[in-house]
Amino acid sequence: MRRLTLALAAGAALSGTILALPAFAQSAQAPQAPSAQGEVAVTIYNNNLALVQDKRELRLPAGKSKQDFPDVSGQIRPETVTIGAPGATIVEQNFDFDLLTPEALMEKAVGQAVTVVRGGQNLPAKILAYNDGTVVEIGGRIEVLGKDDRVIFPSLPPSLRARPTLSVTLDADAAGARPVTLSYLTYGMGWKSDYVALFDEKAGKIDVQGWLTLTNNSGVTYTNANTLLVAGAVGGGGRGMGSVMVPGTETAGRERIGDFYVYPIPGRTTIAQRQQKQVSFLDVAGAPAAKAYAYRNPWLGRQDQARSVDTVLRFSSSAEGGLGDALPAGTVRIYMRDARGAPQFIGENAIPHTPMGSRLAIKTGEAFDVKVKAVVQTRERAGSNKWRTTMVYTLTNARPDAVVVELSQGGLDSWWKDTRILEETQASERVNSDEALWKVSVPANGEATLTATFETRY
């Protein structure tokens, strides 16, 4: 599972370059206080949302009793809380999120008597205000506490909790121990995908390793949890697109929930508060891939200076001749080996949720040696509502080998429906009503010219 990562790390060591790669194993965590959680299952979605199911064993008296559930999320959505307790019903529930901090303790003590320790003396005092400093009354004098003063409080305010706590009043039909299952949705948890790809241009192959990164900022640690990751933003969410993707029609052999794919984390794992945890989910070697050059010119687009074409990496997620999996949305970072055999970073881009069988074209950057200059050669009225526009595209190649540039002219259907290409020096492919595509061969250390005349309403 770590073949690609180890190869990149070894190459980086040889070249003296440090690569920021995910780590499979987590670093040691600081010792955690004993948790009140029971058997925990966490389902994490892409859109800062998670479902927590916590099965605890409680001993209830007969009749009504207040039960505290500490170690719940600090970003719990209280309206989503459900509790299953055999032989008991819920009367009332409250979520206490006013946590015990020095600031909160001081705010709650306003108007109360405390003891101020100063210079080895214990001085009775009363806190009058707490706002950008603490105002107290000591021995009939009003003063502001100094940085060396220490305050002793007689007791803790009942409203402050050391940990986020859910308080529930249950009405049990009989006394005794029973399992109680607490379920709720919480913000503050999410996950994302990252892909490390090593491209071999000569061989036309690519090695890809996929990583899942969990993030927990919910305010509590989930101990020894059964964890599922769901690829999809439930209930809506934004749509991002950083690459060109032709969606596939193959079904991946993964677990599903509704219309979403599920990525289980093997075994049970502890998801600590303020922690990122990374695990591998994809490891493919030798999948077919190819580099391409592409440039899209906007309608009436013209340049005073030639512009670099895009460098694009193409590969597939199909079962045959591809990565063979559905790919959750994330960032693909691409490396190539240099003349010394060391992997070097050449670009990155985002992909959306990608079904298996899809064809991907990821822009990795802009070519140094391959450029296009588009100019409007002529533009004239051809009737009351007709215009003829002749575009000339000059492509140059400073590389020692010939290249093919996929040159497309966009904007052909921006405001009208009957654009025609009257003349062209090379046959085009009409990709759609808005775009025409030419595959132009440009010789090594040479140039090529393409001319096309369009008839439009504007």
PASE-915560 format. One record per residue (C-alpha): residue number from 1; residue in one letter; y, z, x. Coordinates in steps of 0.25 Angstrom, whole numbers, plus 2048, in hexadecimal, padded with zeros to 3 digits. Example, Ala and Ser with C-alpha at 12.3 -4.5 7.8 and 13.67 -1.06 7.14 Angstrom:
<1, 'A', <7EE, 81F, 831>>;
<2, 'S', <7FC, 81D, 837>>;
//
This chain:
<1, 'M', <800, 800, 800>>;
<2, 'R', <809, 802, 80C>>;
<3, 'R', <806, 7F5, 813>>;
<4, 'L', <814, 7EF, 811>>;
<5, 'T', <81C, 7FB, 814>>;
<6, 'L', <815, 7FE, 820>>;
<7, 'A', <816, 7F0, 825>>;
<8, 'L', <825, 7F0, 823>>;
<9, 'A', <827, 7FE, 829>>;
<10, 'A', <81F, 7F9, 836>>;
<11, 'G', <827, 7ED, 837>>;
<12, 'A', <834, 7F5, 836>>;
<13, 'A', <82F, 7FE, 841>>;
<14, 'L', <82D, 7F2, 84A>>;
<15, 'S', <83B, 7ED, 847>>;
<16, 'G', <842, 7FA, 847>>;
<17, 'T', <846, 7F8, 839>>;
<18, 'I', <845, 803, 82F>>;
<19, 'L', <841, 7FF, 821>>;
<20, 'A', <843, 807, 815>>;
<21, 'L', <836, 807, 80E>>;
<22, 'P', <830, 810, 803>>;
<23, 'A', <827, 81B, 807>>;
<24, 'F', <81A, 81D, 800>>;
<25, 'A', <819, 82C, 802>>;
<26, 'Q', <823, 836, 7FE>>;
<27, 'S', <82A, 83F, 808>>;
<28, 'A', <826, 84D, 807>>;
<29, 'Q', <82E, 854, 7FC>>;
<30, 'A', <835, 862, 7FC>>;
<31, 'P', <82C, 86C, 7F6>>;
<32, 'Q', <82E, 86D, 7E6>>;
<33, 'A', <82F, 879, 7DE>>;
<34, 'P', <822, 87A, 7D5>>;
<35, 'S', <824, 871, 7C9>>;
<36, 'A', <822, 875, 7BA>>;
<37, 'Q', <81D, 867, 7B7>>;
<38, 'G', <80F, 865, 7B3>>;
<39, 'E', <807, 858, 7B3>>;
<40, 'V', <813, 84D, 7B4>>;
<41, 'A', <813, 83E, 7B1>>;
<42, 'V', <81F, 836, 7B4>>;
<43, 'T', <822, 828, 7B0>>;
<44, 'I', <82E, 822, 7B7>>;
<45, 'Y', <835, 816, 7B2>>;
<46, 'N', <83F, 80C, 7BA>>;
<47, 'N', <84B, 811, 7B2>>;
<48, 'N', <84E, 81F, 7B7>>;
<49, 'L', <844, 825, 7AC>>;
<50, 'A', <837, 82C, 7AC>>;
<51, 'L', <82D, 832, 7A3>>;
<52, 'V', <828, 840, 7A7>>;
<53, 'Q', <81C, 846, 7A0>>;
<54, 'D', <819, 854, 7A5>>;
<55, 'K', <80D, 85C, 7A0>>;
<56, 'R', <80E, 86B, 7A2>>;
<57, 'E', <805, 877, 79E>>;
<58, 'L', <80D, 881, 796>>;
<59, 'R', <809, 88E, 790>>;
<60, 'L', <810, 890, 782>>;
<61, 'P', <811, 89C, 779>>;
<62, 'A', <80F, 89B, 76B>>;
<63, 'G', <81B, 897, 763>>;
<64, 'K', <828, 892, 769>>;
<65, 'S', <82B, 893, 778>>;
<66, 'K', <835, 88D, 782>>;
<67, 'Q', <82E, 886, 78D>>;
<68, 'D', <835, 881, 799>>;
<69, 'F', <831, 874, 7A0>>;
<70, 'P', <838, 874, 7AE>>;
<71, 'D', <837, 869, 7B8>>;
<72, 'V', <83B, 85E, 7AE>>;
<73, 'S', <844, 852, 7B2>>;
<74, 'G', <853, 856, 7B4>>;
<75, 'Q', <856, 848, 7AD>>;
<76, 'I', <84C, 84A, 7A1>>;
<77, 'R', <850, 843, 794>>;
<78, 'P', <84E, 84F, 78B>>;
<79, 'E', <84D, 846, 77E>>;
<80, 'T', <840, 840, 784>>;
<81, 'V', <839, 84D, 786>>;
<82, 'T', <82B, 84F, 77F>>;
<83, 'I', <822, 85A, 780>>;
<84, 'G', <813, 85A, 77C>>;
<85, 'A', <80D, 868, 77A>>;
<86, 'P', <800, 86A, 772>>;
<87, 'G', <802, 875, 768>>;
<88, 'A', <811, 876, 76A>>;
<89, 'T', <81E, 86F, 764>>;
<90, 'I', <82C, 86E, 76B>>;
<91, 'V', <837, 876, 764>>;
<92, 'E', <842, 873, 76E>>;
<93, 'Q', <845, 86D, 77C>>;
<94, 'N', <850, 86F, 786>>;
<95, 'F', <852, 868, 793>>;
<96, 'D', <859, 871, 79D>>;
<97, 'F', <85F, 869, 7A8>>;
<98, 'D', <86B, 873, 7AC>>;
<99, 'L', <865, 875, 7BA>>;
<100, 'L', <867, 881, 7C3>>;
<101, 'T', <871, 87E, 7CE>>;
<102, 'P', <87C, 886, 7D5>>;
<103, 'E', <886, 87E, 7CE>>;
<104, 'A', <87F, 880, 7C0>>;
<105, 'L', <87D, 88F, 7C3>>;
<106, 'M', <88C, 891, 7C6>>;
<107, 'E', <890, 889, 7BA>>;
<108, 'K', <888, 892, 7B1>>;
<109, 'A', <88D, 89F, 7B7>>;
<110, 'V', <89B, 89C, 7B3>>;
<111, 'G', <8A0, 8A9, 7AC>>;
<112, 'Q', <894, 8B1, 7B2>>;
<113, 'A', <894, 8BD, 7BB>>;
<114, 'V', <88E, 8BA, 7C9>>;
<115, 'T', <88D, 8C0, 7D7>>;
<116, 'V', <895, 8BA, 7E2>>;
<117, 'V', <890, 8BD, 7F0>>;
<118, 'R', <89B, 8BC, 7FA>>;
<119, 'G', <89B, 8C2, 808>>;
<120, 'G', <88F, 8CB, 806>>;
<121, 'Q', <895, 8D0, 7F9>>;
<122, 'N', <890, 8CF, 7EB>>;
<123, 'L', <89C, 8CD, 7E2>>;
<124, 'P', <89B, 8CD, 7D3>>;
<125, 'A', <8A2, 8C0, 7CD>>;
<126, 'K', <8A4, 8B7, 7C1>>;
<127, 'I', <8A3, 8A8, 7C2>>;
<128, 'L', <8B0, 8A2, 7BA>>;
<129, 'A', <8AE, 893, 7BD>>;
<130, 'Y', <8A6, 889, 7C5>>;
<131, 'N', <8AD, 87C, 7C7>>;
<132, 'D', <8AF, 877, 7D5>>;
<133, 'G', <8AD, 885, 7DA>>;
<134, 'T', <8AA, 892, 7D4>>;
<135, 'V', <8B4, 89C, 7CF>>;
<136, 'V', <8B0, 8AA, 7CE>>;
<137, 'E', <8B6, 8B8, 7CA>>;
<138, 'I', <8B3, 8C3, 7D5>>;
<139, 'G', <8B9, 8D1, 7D4>>;
<140, 'G', <8C4, 8CC, 7CB>>;
<141, 'R', <8C8, 8C0, 7D4>>;
<142, 'I', <8C6, 8B1, 7D0>>;
<143, 'E', <8C1, 8A9, 7DC>>;
<144, 'V', <8B9, 89D, 7E0>>;
<145, 'L', <8AC, 89F, 7E7>>;
<146, 'G', <8AB, 89C, 7F5>>;
<147, 'K', <8A0, 894, 7FC>>;
<148, 'D', <89A, 8A0, 802>>;
<149, 'D', <899, 8A8, 7F5>>;
<150, 'R', <88C, 8A9, 7EF>>;
<151, 'V', <88A, 8AB, 7E0>>;
<152, 'I', <87E, 8B3, 7DA>>;
<153, 'F', <87B, 8B1, 7CB>>;
<154, 'P', <875, 8BC, 7C3>>;
<155, 'S', <86B, 8B2, 7BC>>;
<156, 'L', <868, 8A3, 7B9>>;
<157, 'P', <86F, 89D, 7AC>>;
<158, 'P', <864, 89A, 7A2>>;
<159, 'S', <868, 88C, 7A1>>;
<160, 'L', <866, 888, 7AF>>;
<161, 'R', <858, 883, 7B4>>;
<162, 'A', <853, 881, 7C2>>;
<163, 'R', <84C, 874, 7BD>>;
<164, 'P', <84E, 86B, 7B1>>;
<165, 'T', <846, 871, 7A6>>;
<166, 'L', <842, 86D, 798>>;
<167, 'S', <841, 879, 78E>>;
<168, 'V', <839, 877, 782>>;
<169, 'T', <836, 880, 776>>;
<170, 'L', <828, 87F, 772>>;
<171, 'D', <821, 884, 766>>;
<172, 'A', <812, 886, 769>>;
<173, 'D', <807, 889, 75E>>;
<174, 'A', <800, 892, 767>>;
<175, 'A', <801, 899, 775>>;
<176, 'G', <7FA, 892, 781>>;
<177, 'A', <7FB, 888, 78C>>;
<178, 'R', <7FC, 87A, 789>>;
<179, 'P', <800, 86D, 790>>;
<180, 'V', <80E, 868, 78D>>;
<181, 'T', <812, 85A, 790>>;
<182, 'L', <821, 858, 793>>;
<183, 'S', <826, 849, 792>>;
<184, 'Y', <834, 844, 795>>;
<185, 'L', <83C, 838, 79A>>;
<186, 'T', <845, 83B, 7A6>>;
<187, 'Y', <850, 833, 7AE>>;
<188, 'G', <851, 834, 7BD>>;
<189, 'M', <844, 82E, 7C0>>;
<190, 'G', <841, 81F, 7C4>>;
<191, 'W', <83A, 816, 7CD>>;
<192, 'K', <83C, 808, 7D3>>;
<193, 'S', <834, 7FE, 7DB>>;
<194, 'D', <836, 7F9, 7E9>>;
<195, 'Y', <82F, 7ED, 7F0>>;
<196, 'V', <82D, 7EB, 7FF>>;
<197, 'A', <82A, 7DC, 802>>;
<198, 'L', <826, 7D6, 80F>>;
<199, 'F', <828, 7C7, 80F>>;
<200, 'D', <821, 7BD, 818>>;
<201, 'E', <828, 7B0, 817>>;
<202, 'K', <81E, 7A8, 820>>;
<203, 'A', <812, 7AD, 818>>;
<204, 'G', <819, 7AC, 80B>>;
<205, 'K', <814, 7BA, 808>>;
<206, 'I', <81A, 7C8, 804>>;
<207, 'D', <815, 7D6, 804>>;
<208, 'V', <81B, 7DF, 7FA>>;
<209, 'Q', <81A, 7EE, 7F8>>;
<210, 'G', <820, 7F5, 7EB>>;
<211, 'W', <825, 803, 7EB>>;
<212, 'L', <828, 80C, 7DF>>;
<213, 'T', <833, 816, 7E1>>;
<214, 'L', <834, 822, 7D8>>;
<215, 'T', <841, 82A, 7D7>>;
<216, 'N', <842, 838, 7D1>>;
<217, 'N', <850, 83D, 7CE>>;
<218, 'S', <84C, 844, 7C1>>;
<219, 'G', <84F, 852, 7C6>>;
<220, 'V', <840, 857, 7C7>>;
<221, 'T', <834, 854, 7CF>>;
<222, 'Y', <827, 84F, 7C8>>;
<223, 'T', <81B, 856, 7CF>>;
<224, 'N', <80E, 84F, 7D0>>;
<225, 'A', <812, 844, 7C5>>;
<226, 'N', <80A, 839, 7C0>>;
<227, 'T', <814, 82E, 7C2>>;
<228, 'L', <815, 820, 7BB>>;
<229, 'L', <820, 816, 7BE>>;
<230, 'V', <824, 80C, 7B3>>;
<231, 'A', <82A, 7FF, 7B7>>;
<232, 'G', <835, 7FC, 7AC>>;
<233, 'A', <841, 803, 7A7>>;
<234, 'V', <83D, 808, 799>>;
<235, 'G', <847, 808, 78E>>;
<236, 'G', <84F, 7FD, 795>>;
<237, 'G', <856, 7FC, 7A2>>;
<238, 'G', <85D, 7F2, 7AB>>;
<239, 'R', <858, 7E5, 7B0>>;
<240, 'G', <859, 7E2, 7BF>>;
<241, 'M', <856, 7D5, 7C6>>;
<242, 'G', <857, 7D3, 7D5>>;
<243, 'S', <84E, 7C7, 7D6>>;
<244, 'V', <848, 7BB, 7CF>>;
<245, 'M', <83C, 7BE, 7C7>>;
<246, 'V', <833, 7B4, 7BF>>;
<247, 'P', <82B, 7BE, 7B6>>;
<248, 'G', <81C, 7BE, 7B7>>;
<249, 'T', <812, 7BF, 7AC>>;
<250, 'E', <806, 7C6, 7B3>>;
<251, 'T', <802, 7D4, 7AF>>;
<252, 'A', <802, 7DE, 7BA>>;
<253, 'G', <7F6, 7E8, 7BA>>;
<254, 'R', <7FE, 7F4, 7B9>>;
<255, 'E', <7FF, 7FF, 7AE>>;
<256, 'R', <809, 7FD, 7A3>>;
<257, 'I', <811, 805, 79A>>;
<258, 'G', <817, 7FC, 78F>>;
<259, 'D', <81E, 7F1, 796>>;
<260, 'F', <81F, 7F8, 7A3>>;
<261, 'Y', <816, 7F9, 7AF>>;
<262, 'V', <812, 807, 7B5>>;
<263, 'Y', <811, 80A, 7C3>>;
<264, 'P', <809, 817, 7C5>>;
<265, 'I', <80B, 820, 7D1>>;
<266, 'P', <7FD, 823, 7D6>>;
<267, 'G', <7F9, 832, 7D5>>;
<268, 'R', <803, 83D, 7D2>>;
<269, 'T', <810, 83E, 7D9>>;
<270, 'T', <81C, 848, 7DA>>;
<271, 'I', <829, 841, 7D7>>;
<272, 'A', <833, 84B, 7DD>>;
<273, 'Q', <842, 84C, 7D8>>;
<274, 'R', <84B, 843, 7E0>>;
<275, 'Q', <840, 83C, 7E7>>;
<276, 'Q', <83C, 82D, 7E9>>;
<277, 'K', <82D, 82A, 7E9>>;
<278, 'Q', <828, 81D, 7ED>>;
<279, 'V', <81A, 817, 7EB>>;
<280, 'S', <814, 809, 7ED>>;
<281, 'F', <80F, 801, 7E2>>;
<282, 'L', <80E, 7F2, 7E7>>;
<283, 'D', <808, 7ED, 7F4>>;
<284, 'V', <806, 7DE, 7F6>>;
<285, 'A', <804, 7D6, 802>>;
<286, 'G', <805, 7C7, 804>>;
<287, 'A', <80A, 7C3, 7F7>>;
<288, 'P', <810, 7B4, 7F7>>;
<289, 'A', <81F, 7B4, 7F9>>;
<290, 'A', <829, 7A9, 7FD>>;
<291, 'K', <838, 7A9, 801>>;
<292, 'A', <841, 79F, 7FA>>;
<293, 'Y', <850, 79C, 7FA>>;
<294, 'A', <858, 79B, 7ED>>;
<295, 'Y', <867, 799, 7E9>>;
<296, 'R', <86D, 799, 7DB>>;
<297, 'N', <87A, 792, 7D9>>;
<298, 'P', <883, 796, 7CD>>;
<299, 'W', <889, 78B, 7C5>>;
<300, 'L', <894, 784, 7CC>>;
<301, 'G', <891, 78E, 7D8>>;
<302, 'R', <898, 789, 7E5>>;
<303, 'Q', <899, 78F, 7F2>>;
<304, 'D', <8A3, 78D, 7FD>>;
<305, 'Q', <898, 792, 807>>;
<306, 'A', <889, 790, 807>>;
<307, 'R', <882, 79C, 802>>;
<308, 'S', <874, 7A2, 806>>;
<309, 'V', <868, 7A0, 7FD>>;
<310, 'D', <860, 7AB, 7F8>>;
<311, 'T', <853, 7AF, 7FF>>;
<312, 'V', <849, 7B2, 7F4>>;
<313, 'L', <83B, 7B8, 7F6>>;
<314, 'R', <831, 7B3, 7EB>>;
<315, 'F', <824, 7B9, 7E8>>;
<316, 'S', <81B, 7BD, 7DB>>;
<317, 'S', <816, 7C9, 7D4>>;
<318, 'S', <80A, 7C2, 7CF>>;
<319, 'A', <7FB, 7C6, 7D1>>;
<320, 'E', <7F8, 7B9, 7D8>>;
<321, 'G', <801, 7B6, 7E3>>;
<322, 'G', <80B, 7C2, 7E1>>;
<323, 'L', <80C, 7D1, 7E2>>;
<324, 'G', <803, 7D2, 7D6>>;
<325, 'D', <80B, 7DD, 7CE>>;
<326, 'A', <816, 7E0, 7C5>>;
<327, 'L', <822, 7E4, 7CD>>;
<328, 'P', <82C, 7EF, 7C8>>;
<329, 'A', <83B, 7EC, 7CA>>;
<330, 'G', <83F, 7F0, 7D8>>;
<331, 'T', <845, 7EB, 7E5>>;
<332, 'V', <83D, 7E2, 7EE>>;
<333, 'R', <840, 7E3, 7FD>>;
<334, 'I', <83C, 7D8, 806>>;
<335, 'Y', <838, 7D8, 815>>;
<336, 'M', <834, 7CD, 81F>>;
<337, 'R', <82F, 7CE, 82D>>;
<338, 'D', <838, 7CA, 838>>;
<339, 'A', <834, 7C3, 845>>;
<340, 'R', <82F, 7D0, 84B>>;
<341, 'G', <826, 7D3, 83F>>;
<342, 'A', <82F, 7DE, 839>>;
<343, 'P', <832, 7DE, 82A>>;
<344, 'Q', <841, 7DC, 827>>;
<345, 'F', <848, 7DE, 81A>>;
<346, 'I', <84D, 7D1, 814>>;
<347, 'G', <852, 7D5, 806>>;
<348, 'E', <84F, 7DB, 7F9>>;
<349, 'N', <851, 7D9, 7EA>>;
<350, 'A', <84D, 7DF, 7DC>>;
<351, 'I', <842, 7DA, 7D3>>;
<352, 'P', <841, 7DE, 7C4>>;
<353, 'H', <834, 7E3, 7BD>>;
<354, 'T', <82B, 7D7, 7C1>>;
<355, 'P', <81E, 7D3, 7B9>>;
<356, 'M', <812, 7CF, 7C1>>;
<357, 'G', <812, 7C0, 7C3>>;
<358, 'S', <821, 7BF, 7C5>>;
<359, 'R', <827, 7B6, 7D0>>;
<360, 'L', <832, 7BD, 7D8>>;
<361, 'A', <83E, 7B7, 7E0>>;
<362, 'I', <845, 7C2, 7E7>>;
<363, 'K', <852, 7BF, 7EF>>;
<364, 'T', <851, 7C6, 7FC>>;
<365, 'G', <85F, 7C1, 802>>;
<366, 'E', <867, 7B4, 805>>;
<367, 'A', <862, 7AA, 810>>;
<368, 'F', <86A, 7AA, 81D>>;
<369, 'D', <867, 79B, 820>>;
<370, 'V', <866, 794, 812>>;
<371, 'K', <872, 791, 80A>>;
<372, 'V', <878, 78A, 7FE>>;
<373, 'K', <885, 784, 7FB>>;
<374, 'A', <888, 77F, 7ED>>;
<375, 'V', <894, 777, 7EA>>;
<376, 'V', <899, 770, 7DD>>;
<377, 'Q', <89B, 762, 7E2>>;
<378, 'T', <8A1, 75C, 7D5>>;
<379, 'R', <8A4, 761, 7C7>>;
<380, 'E', <8A9, 758, 7BD>>;
<381, 'R', <8AA, 756, 7AE>>;
<382, 'A', <8A0, 74D, 7A8>>;
<383, 'G', <8A5, 74E, 799>>;
<384, 'S', <8AB, 757, 78F>>;
<385, 'N', <8A1, 762, 792>>;
<386, 'K', <899, 75D, 79E>>;
<387, 'W', <89B, 760, 7AD>>;
<388, 'R', <894, 75B, 7B9>>;
<389, 'T', <892, 763, 7C5>>;
<390, 'T', <88C, 75F, 7D2>>;
<391, 'M', <888, 76B, 7DB>>;
<392, 'V', <884, 769, 7EA>>;
<393, 'Y', <87B, 773, 7F0>>;
<394, 'T', <87A, 773, 800>>;
<395, 'L', <86F, 77C, 805>>;
<396, 'T', <86E, 77F, 814>>;
<397, 'N', <862, 785, 81C>>;
<398, 'A', <864, 78A, 82A>>;
<399, 'R', <855, 78F, 82B>>;
<400, 'P', <84B, 788, 834>>;
<401, 'D', <842, 785, 828>>;
<402, 'A', <845, 77D, 81B>>;
<403, 'V', <847, 785, 80F>>;
<404, 'V', <847, 783, 800>>;
<405, 'V', <853, 788, 7F8>>;
<406, 'E', <852, 78B, 7E9>>;
<407, 'L', <860, 787, 7E5>>;
<408, 'S', <863, 789, 7D6>>;
<409, 'Q', <870, 786, 7CE>>;
<410, 'G', <873, 790, 7C3>>;
<411, 'G', <87C, 790, 7B8>>;
<412, 'L', <878, 783, 7B1>>;
<413, 'D', <877, 789, 7A4>>;
<414, 'S', <882, 794, 7A4>>;
<415, 'W', <88A, 78E, 798>>;
<416, 'W', <883, 781, 794>>;
<417, 'K', <875, 77C, 791>>;
<418, 'D', <875, 76E, 796>>;
<419, 'T', <877, 76E, 7A5>>;
<420, 'R', <870, 762, 7AB>>;
<421, 'I', <86E, 75E, 7BA>>;
<422, 'L', <872, 750, 7BB>>;
<423, 'E', <86F, 74E, 7C9>>;
<424, 'E', <869, 755, 7D5>>;
<425, 'T', <864, 752, 7E3>>;
<426, 'Q', <857, 75A, 7E1>>;
<427, 'A', <850, 75D, 7D4>>;
<428, 'S', <852, 76A, 7CE>>;
<429, 'E', <84A, 774, 7C6>>;
<430, 'R', <851, 779, 7BA>>;
<431, 'V', <84D, 788, 7BA>>;
<432, 'N', <854, 78B, 7AD>>;
<433, 'S', <860, 786, 7A5>>;
<434, 'D', <869, 78D, 7AE>>;
<435, 'E', <863, 789, 7BC>>;
<436, 'A', <85E, 77E, 7C4>>;
<437, 'L', <856, 77F, 7D1>>;
<438, 'W', <854, 777, 7DD>>;
<439, 'K', <84B, 77A, 7E9>>;
<440, 'V', <853, 774, 7F4>>;
<441, 'S', <84C, 772, 802>>;
<442, 'V', <855, 774, 80E>>;
<443, 'P', <850, 770, 81B>>;
<444, 'A', <850, 779, 827>>;
<445, 'N', <85E, 77A, 82E>>;
<446, 'G', <863, 770, 824>>;
<447, 'E', <869, 76F, 816>>;
<448, 'A', <867, 769, 808>>;
<449, 'T', <870, 764, 7FD>>;
<450, 'L', <86D, 764, 7EE>>;
<451, 'T', <877, 75E, 7E4>>;
<452, 'A', <876, 75F, 7D5>>;
<453, 'T', <87F, 75B, 7C9>>;
<454, 'F', <87F, 763, 7BD>>;
<455, 'E', <885, 75F, 7AF>>;
<456, 'T', <88A, 76B, 7A7>>;
<457, 'R', <893, 76E, 79C>>;
<458, 'Y', <89D, 776, 7A5>>;
//
